[in-house]
Amino acid sequence: MKQDKADFDRLKEVRCWLLDMDGTVTLGETALPNAFAFFDAICEQDYLFITNNSSHDKNHYVRRLNRIGFATDAAQILTSTDALIAFLKSKNEPLCVFPVGTPSFEAELSQGGIAITHERDQQIDFVILAFDTTLNYQKLDIACDYIRKGTPYLATNPDRVCPLPDNRVLPDCGALIAYMETCTGRKPVRIVGKPETDLIDLVLAEGSYKRSQLAMVGDRLYTDIEAAKRAGIVSVLVLSGETKREDLTQSEQPDFVFKDIGELASAILRIGDR
């Protein structure tokens, strides 16, 4: 993809980098090649890790990133759970939900003031589908029953799979959405993670940055790049994860495409030298 001087002027304006994790900066417990070079290149500029993965809380990600070698704290991480809680709280009324998620996901909902139940035939407001690595058939059965009887359902993210080392994947929330659509004939009333703009809206709501000063860096066209496009911020695709260059022939074009985050780092340094 050809990128001219005018394009790079947009990149030069960025003051806060919104970074996807797996496939972009990390893969499991390993930093992707040249990831550290990126953080050296951005110097004093801010960054936030923006992840659709709701299976762990922020402290888990802090510990993982610290083990890998990134000096990150909880204030620099936003997950789809944050977007979900913000959406539920915007209702300005007490809510009860049936969650299909991990224990840490449920704990975050409770800490956010959301009542939860694990029982069927209760008065609930929503079924919540998340990336659930503790999924069992009982959860699916009860969730399906609620949805078939008319309870609306929300989902944290549409990712079909979660990448793992050694070219493995785990079924993600998008696969669970497809399961529920097949069983009930109904779609979620809202998906709060990327490609929706909820996570980016949380950053903008803080008031520290204009849209032109934010860039989303990720490896997925249908979540990371689509979210950036919808939010009107700079979109940067790296080809170190799910997306291959040939996929670009049948998609909306990102503002920038780089082989990996290290190549992005080199571009940032060149801009600084101009």
C-alpha positions as CSV (number, residue, x, y, z in Angstrom):
1,M,0.0,0.0,0.0
2,K,1.5,3.3,-1.1
3,Q,1.8,5.9,1.7
4,D,2.8,9.5,0.7
5,K,4.0,12.5,2.6
6,A,0.4,13.7,3.4
7,D,-0.3,10.3,5.0
8,F,2.7,10.5,7.2
9,D,1.7,14.0,8.4
10,R,-1.4,12.3,9.9
11,L,0.9,9.8,11.7
12,K,3.0,12.7,13.0
13,E,0.0,14.2,14.7
14,V,-0.6,11.1,16.9
15,R,-0.1,11.6,20.6
16,C,-1.7,8.5,22.0
17,W,-1.4,5.0,20.5
18,L,-4.3,2.5,21.1
19,L,-2.7,-0.9,20.8
20,D,-4.2,-4.3,20.3
21,M,-2.3,-7.0,22.2
22,D,-2.2,-10.5,20.7
23,G,-1.0,-10.5,17.1
24,T,0.1,-6.9,17.4
25,V,2.5,-6.5,20.3
26,T,2.4,-9.9,22.0
27,L,1.5,-13.5,21.4
28,G,0.8,-15.3,24.6
29,E,3.8,-14.8,26.9
30,T,6.1,-13.5,24.2
31,A,6.7,-10.1,22.7
32,L,6.5,-10.1,18.9
33,P,9.7,-9.2,17.1
34,N,10.7,-5.6,17.4
35,A,7.8,-4.7,19.8
36,F,10.2,-3.1,22.2
37,A,11.5,-0.9,19.4
38,F,8.1,0.6,19.1
39,F,8.0,1.8,22.7
40,D,11.4,3.3,22.3
41,A,10.3,5.1,19.2
42,I,7.2,6.8,20.7
43,C,9.3,8.2,23.6
44,E,7.0,10.4,25.8
45,Q,3.8,9.8,23.8
46,D,1.0,7.9,25.6
47,Y,-0.3,4.5,24.8
48,L,-3.1,2.3,25.9
49,F,-3.6,-1.4,25.4
50,I,-7.1,-1.9,24.0
51,T,-8.3,-5.5,24.0
52,N,-11.5,-7.3,23.2
53,N,-10.4,-10.2,25.5
54,S,-12.8,-10.2,28.4
55,S,-11.6,-13.5,29.9
56,H,-9.1,-11.9,32.3
57,D,-9.1,-8.7,34.4
58,K,-6.7,-5.8,34.1
59,N,-4.4,-7.1,36.8
60,H,-3.9,-10.3,34.8
61,Y,-2.8,-8.3,31.8
62,V,-0.5,-6.0,33.9
63,R,1.2,-9.1,35.3
64,R,1.6,-10.7,31.9
65,L,2.9,-7.6,30.2
66,N,5.3,-6.9,33.1
67,R,6.6,-10.5,32.8
68,I,7.2,-10.0,29.1
69,G,9.1,-6.8,29.8
70,F,6.6,-3.9,29.3
71,A,6.3,-1.4,32.1
72,T,2.5,-1.1,32.1
73,D,0.0,-0.5,34.8
74,A,-3.8,-1.0,35.0
75,A,-4.5,2.6,34.0
76,Q,-3.0,1.8,30.6
77,I,-5.4,-1.1,29.8
78,L,-8.9,-1.1,28.6
79,T,-10.9,-4.3,27.9
80,S,-14.3,-5.0,26.4
81,T,-15.5,-5.6,30.0
82,D,-14.9,-1.9,30.7
83,A,-17.0,-1.0,27.6
84,L,-19.7,-3.4,28.7
85,I,-19.9,-2.0,32.3
86,A,-20.0,1.6,30.9
87,F,-22.9,0.6,28.6
88,L,-24.8,-1.1,31.4
89,K,-24.3,1.9,33.8
90,S,-25.5,4.3,31.1
91,K,-29.0,2.7,31.7
92,N,-29.1,4.5,35.1
93,E,-31.0,1.8,36.8
94,P,-30.2,-1.4,38.7
95,L,-29.7,-4.3,36.4
96,C,-29.4,-8.1,36.7
97,V,-27.7,-10.2,34.1
98,F,-27.0,-13.8,33.3
99,P,-23.3,-13.9,32.3
100,V,-21.6,-16.5,30.1
101,G,-18.1,-15.6,31.1
102,T,-15.1,-16.5,33.3
103,P,-15.1,-16.0,37.1
104,S,-12.9,-13.0,36.7
105,F,-15.3,-11.5,34.2
106,E,-18.2,-12.0,36.6
107,A,-16.2,-10.5,39.4
108,E,-15.6,-7.3,37.4
109,L,-19.3,-7.1,36.6
110,S,-20.1,-7.3,40.3
111,Q,-17.4,-4.7,41.2
112,G,-19.0,-2.5,38.6
113,G,-22.4,-2.7,40.4
114,I,-24.1,-5.2,38.1
115,A,-26.1,-7.9,39.8
116,I,-25.7,-11.4,38.3
117,T,-27.5,-14.7,38.5
118,H,-26.5,-18.2,37.5
119,E,-30.1,-19.6,37.7
120,R,-32.8,-20.0,35.1
121,D,-36.3,-18.4,35.2
122,Q,-35.2,-15.2,37.0
123,Q,-36.1,-11.6,36.3
124,I,-33.1,-10.5,34.4
125,D,-32.4,-7.6,32.0
126,F,-29.8,-9.1,29.7
127,V,-27.9,-12.3,28.9
128,I,-24.2,-11.4,28.5
129,L,-21.9,-13.4,26.1
130,A,-18.2,-13.1,26.7
131,F,-15.0,-14.9,25.9
132,D,-15.5,-17.8,28.3
133,T,-12.7,-20.3,28.7
134,T,-14.8,-22.0,31.5
135,L,-17.7,-22.6,29.2
136,N,-20.0,-25.6,29.9
137,Y,-23.2,-26.9,28.5
138,Q,-25.3,-25.8,31.4
139,K,-24.4,-22.1,30.7
140,L,-25.3,-22.6,27.1
141,D,-28.6,-24.2,28.0
142,I,-29.7,-21.5,30.4
143,A,-28.6,-18.7,28.1
144,C,-30.4,-20.2,25.2
145,D,-33.5,-20.6,27.2
146,Y,-33.5,-16.9,28.3
147,I,-32.9,-15.7,24.8
148,R,-35.6,-17.9,23.2
149,K,-38.1,-16.5,25.8
150,G,-37.3,-12.9,24.7
151,T,-34.4,-11.7,26.9
152,P,-32.1,-9.5,24.9
153,Y,-28.5,-10.4,24.9
154,L,-25.2,-8.4,24.7
155,A,-21.8,-9.6,23.6
156,T,-18.4,-8.3,24.5
157,N,-16.8,-8.9,21.1
158,P,-17.2,-10.5,17.7
159,D,-13.8,-12.1,17.4
160,R,-14.2,-15.6,16.1
161,V,-11.0,-17.0,17.5
162,C,-8.3,-16.0,20.0
163,P,-4.8,-16.6,18.6
164,L,-2.3,-18.8,20.6
165,P,1.3,-19.7,20.1
166,D,2.2,-22.6,17.7
167,N,-0.5,-21.5,15.2
168,R,-3.3,-22.6,17.6
169,V,-6.6,-20.8,18.3
170,L,-9.3,-20.9,20.9
171,P,-13.0,-20.3,20.0
172,D,-13.8,-16.8,21.0
173,C,-17.0,-14.8,21.7
174,G,-17.8,-14.5,18.0
175,A,-18.2,-18.3,17.8
176,L,-20.5,-18.2,20.8
177,I,-22.6,-15.5,19.1
178,A,-22.9,-17.7,16.0
179,Y,-24.0,-20.6,18.3
180,M,-26.7,-18.5,19.9
181,E,-27.9,-17.2,16.6
182,T,-28.3,-20.8,15.4
183,C,-30.1,-21.9,18.5
184,T,-32.4,-18.9,18.9
185,G,-32.6,-17.1,15.5
186,R,-31.7,-13.9,17.3
187,K,-28.7,-11.6,17.1
188,P,-27.2,-9.7,20.0
189,V,-28.8,-6.3,20.5
190,R,-25.3,-4.8,21.0
191,I,-21.7,-5.8,20.8
192,V,-19.6,-3.4,22.9
193,G,-16.0,-4.3,21.9
194,K,-14.2,-3.5,18.6
195,P,-15.4,-2.8,15.9
196,E,-17.9,-0.8,17.9
197,T,-16.4,2.5,19.1
198,D,-17.2,2.1,22.8
199,L,-13.6,1.6,23.9
200,I,-12.3,4.5,21.8
201,D,-15.2,6.6,23.1
202,L,-14.0,5.9,26.7
203,V,-10.6,7.4,25.7
204,L,-12.1,10.4,24.1
205,A,-14.4,11.0,27.0
206,E,-11.4,11.6,29.2
207,G,-10.8,14.8,27.2
208,S,-7.0,14.5,26.9
209,Y,-6.9,14.0,23.1
210,K,-8.7,15.0,19.9
211,R,-9.6,12.3,17.4
212,S,-6.8,13.3,15.2
213,Q,-4.3,12.6,18.0
214,L,-5.4,9.0,18.4
215,A,-4.3,6.0,16.4
216,M,-5.5,2.4,16.6
217,V,-2.9,-0.2,15.9
218,G,-4.0,-3.8,15.3
219,D,-3.9,-7.0,13.2
220,R,-7.6,-7.5,12.4
221,L,-9.5,-5.7,9.7
222,Y,-12.9,-6.5,11.1
223,T,-12.3,-5.3,14.6
224,D,-9.3,-3.1,15.1
225,I,-9.3,-1.3,11.8
226,E,-13.1,-1.1,11.5
227,A,-13.3,0.4,15.0
228,A,-10.8,3.1,14.0
229,K,-12.7,3.9,10.8
230,R,-16.0,4.2,12.6
231,A,-14.5,6.4,15.3
232,G,-12.7,8.7,12.8
233,I,-9.2,8.1,14.2
234,V,-6.0,7.0,12.4
235,S,-6.0,3.2,11.6
236,V,-2.8,1.3,11.4
237,L,-2.8,-2.4,10.3
238,V,0.1,-4.7,11.1
239,L,0.5,-7.9,9.2
240,S,2.0,-9.8,12.2
241,G,-1.3,-11.5,13.2
242,E,-4.5,-12.6,11.5
243,T,-4.6,-10.4,8.4
244,K,-2.5,-11.2,5.4
245,R,-1.6,-8.7,2.7
246,E,-3.9,-10.4,0.1
247,D,-6.9,-9.8,2.5
248,L,-6.6,-6.1,1.7
249,T,-7.8,-6.6,-1.8
250,Q,-11.4,-7.2,-0.5
251,S,-11.6,-4.7,2.3
252,E,-11.7,-1.1,3.2
253,Q,-8.2,0.2,3.3
254,P,-6.5,1.2,6.6
255,D,-4.7,4.5,6.7
256,F,-1.3,2.7,7.1
257,V,-0.1,-0.9,6.6
258,F,3.1,-2.2,8.1
259,K,4.8,-5.6,8.2
260,D,4.8,-5.4,12.0
261,I,5.0,-3.0,14.8
262,G,8.8,-2.7,14.4
263,E,8.3,-1.3,10.8
264,L,5.8,1.2,12.3
265,A,8.5,2.1,14.8
266,S,11.0,2.8,12.0
267,A,8.4,5.1,10.3
268,I,7.8,7.0,13.5
269,L,11.6,7.6,13.8
270,R,11.8,8.8,10.2
271,I,9.0,11.2,10.8
272,G,10.8,12.6,13.9
273,D,13.9,13.2,11.8
274,R,12.2,15.2,9.1
